[in-house]
Amino acid sequence: MKTQLNNLVAPWTLHFDSDGTEDVAIICDANGHHLARSSHFRLPERDDPVPPTLAAMRAMSAAPELLDALDFLLEETVDADLEHGFALSDGQRIARKKALKAMRKARAA
């Protein structure tokens, strides 16, 4: 299912291309359009550590789903508590503030 999240055509997928010696990761939107292409790296084999480039591309490709999940989590938990007149703990207030800041950054035009 394609979801519109602040003009994102999600979900995003991560694809790999290789020239035989080096690999690149490509993030595509739900329509198959290329959104980002990594620098060259080598895909890990067996117990090799995950290269930072690959870890970053994995995190970026999950961004729309994480944004949607965070929004839903806030709505169903602390925001619902606030709507019902429940006070938030200091930790809940801090967590809510951090989440809202990250969501504003992701949705900034």
N, C-alpha and C positions, 0 to 999 in steps of 0.2 A: 504494500500500500504506500502510495506517495503522500507525504505529509508536508504541508506548507508551514514552516516555522520561521517567521520573520523573513519571508521571501527565500527561504532555503528550500530546495527541492530534495527532500530527504526520503529514504535513508541514503547516506553516502556509503560508497563501497571502496575498498582498497584493492588495487590490482598491482601486479608486479610485472616488470619487463626486464629482460636480461640480455646481455650481449655475449654471454658465455663466461665472462670473467667478473663482471660487475652487474649489480642489480639497481633498479630504481623503483620506487613506489609511486603510484599514481592514485589520487583520490578522485572519484567520479561521483556526480550527483545521480539522482534517481533516473534521470534521462540519459545518462551515459556521458555527459559533458565533463571534460577534464577540469578539475578545480585547482589541483596542486600537484606538483611533481617534485620529488625529492632529489637531493644530490645523490651521487653514486655511493653505494655501500654493498656489502656482501651479506646475503641472507644467511642466518646462522644455521649450522648443521649440528645435529644431535645435542650435545651439551654446551655448545658455544654460547657465549653471552649475547644478549640481544643488543645490536648496535643502537646507539642513541637516535640515529636517524629513523630507524624502523619503529622504535618506541614512540617517537614524536608523531610519526605518520599514523600509527594506530590510534593514538589519543585524538589527533585531529579528525580522523574519519569517524570517530564515535561522538564528536561534539554535538551534532543535532539531537541525537538520542539522549545524551547526557543532559542537555538543556531542557528537553521535554520532560525527562524523568525528574529533574530537580524542581521544575515548575509544579509538576503533579504532586511531588512529595511535600512541598511547602503548602500547597492548597489543601491537601488531605490531613496535614498534621498541625503545625503551628498556626497557620492562617485560620484553620477551622477552630482551634482553641481560642484565638483572639475573637473570632466572630461570636463565640459562645460565652465570652466574658471571662475566660480563664487567663490568669496572669502567666507570663512566660518566665522561666528561670533565667538567670544571667547567661548561662550557656546557650539556651534556646534563642535569646535575643541576639547574642553575638553570632550564632550560626545563621540565623535568619538574615541578619545584616550582611554577612559575607556572601550568602547565597544570592541575595538581591543585587548586590554589587556585581557579582560575576555575571548574572543574567543581564543586567543593564549593559555591561561591557560587550557581551555576545550579541546583543540585539541593537547596539548603537548603529545608527545609519551613517 
